[in-house]
C-alpha cells in the first residue's frame, strides 16, 4: 500500500487530461494548500474547467513525518515515531457566473479518501509497546469560496465550509481510538469545519 501512495500525483494528472478537453478558462490551475503542513502533509490542487461554470478539482496529498516531539501542540494520543500517507479529494466547483476568468464566487462539493501507515509507542500500564497502524479515512465536504485571478497567471482562492469524516484503524496495539483527537487526528471521526486558502498558478 505504501508504494502506491507515490503514484497519486501521476494518476491525478492522467484523470484531468481524460475528463477535461474543452475549456474556456485556458490552462490548468495548480495550487498549493499551505494549511496541510500543520499535519505533516503536502496538498497540491489541480483544477480544470469541464463545462460552463463547472471546474473539476483533484487534490492529491502526501504525508510524511518522523519522531514527533511532545513539545508540539499535538496531544499525547497523536504522537508517533513514523508516518507515511496519501489521499485524494475530488470536487465539483460550480461558479455563480459563466464568465469567471477574473474572479468568481463558487460552491463546491466532493468526497475524500486518505490512507495512513503509522508506527508508534503505546504505553500500557508502564509497559511500552511498539505498534503499527493502518488507517483508512473517507469523507464528504460542502464548500463556499471566492476565487480571483491576477493577470491570468496567479490564482488566489479563499474558502470555508463543513465536512464529515469517518475513519477505520487496524492496529497491532490495543487502542483503536488513538489519533482520534480533534480535526487534525489522522484517525478522526466526526464533523469538521473547513477554512483556508489556495495559492496557485495557471499553466
URZIDA-V834501 format. One record per residue. PSI is psi in whole degrees, -180 to 180 (* if undefined). Layout:
psi->{PSI & PSI}
This chain:
psi->{-39 & -38 & -27 & -21 & -37 & -17 & -10 & -48 & -38 & -39 & -35 & -46 & -40 & -42 & -41 & -44 & -33 & -46 & -16 & 93 & -45 & 129 & 149 & -22 & 98 & 134 & 176 & 138 & 126 & 117 & 150 & 135 & 95 & -25 & -18 & -18 & -27 & -33 & 29 & 27 & 158 & 127 & 128 & 121 & 137 & 122 & 138 & 135 & 132 & -24 & 164 & 127 & -11 & 133 & 130 & 127 & 116 & 133 & 82 & 147 & 151 & 135 & 139 & 132 & 155 & 142 & 68 & 131 & 151 & -15 & -16 & 165 & -9 & 143 & 162 & -39 & -13 & 3 & 148 & 168 & -35 & 140 & 135 & 142 & 173 & 171 & 175 & 129 & 142 & 125 & 150 & 114 & 124 & 112 & 150 & -30 & 151 & -38 & 89 & 34 & -24 & -35 & 167 & 140 & 139 & 161 & 136 & 153 & 153 & -175 & 164 & 154 & 137 & 147 & 135 & 137 & 126 & 134 & 134 & 171 & 126 & 122 & 111 & 96 & 55 & 7 & 93 & 136 & 125 & 129 & 158 & 147 & 141 & 121 & 130 & 129 & 130 & 158 & 175 & 145 & 150 & 121 & 144 & 139 & 174 & 123 & 132 & 159 & 141 & 110 & 29 & 30 & -45 & 135 & 132 & 127 & 118 & 134 & 158 & 167 & -167 & 160 & 176 & 148 & 142 & 127 & 149 & 123 & 130 & 127 & 151 & -5 & -163 & -11 & 106 & -6 & 4 & 151 & 26 & 41 & 97 & 175 & -34 & -2 & 133 & -24 & 24 & 136 & 128 & -174 & 152 & 157 & 140 & 136 & 127 & -170 & 159 & 142 & 123 & 180 & 153 & 121 & *}
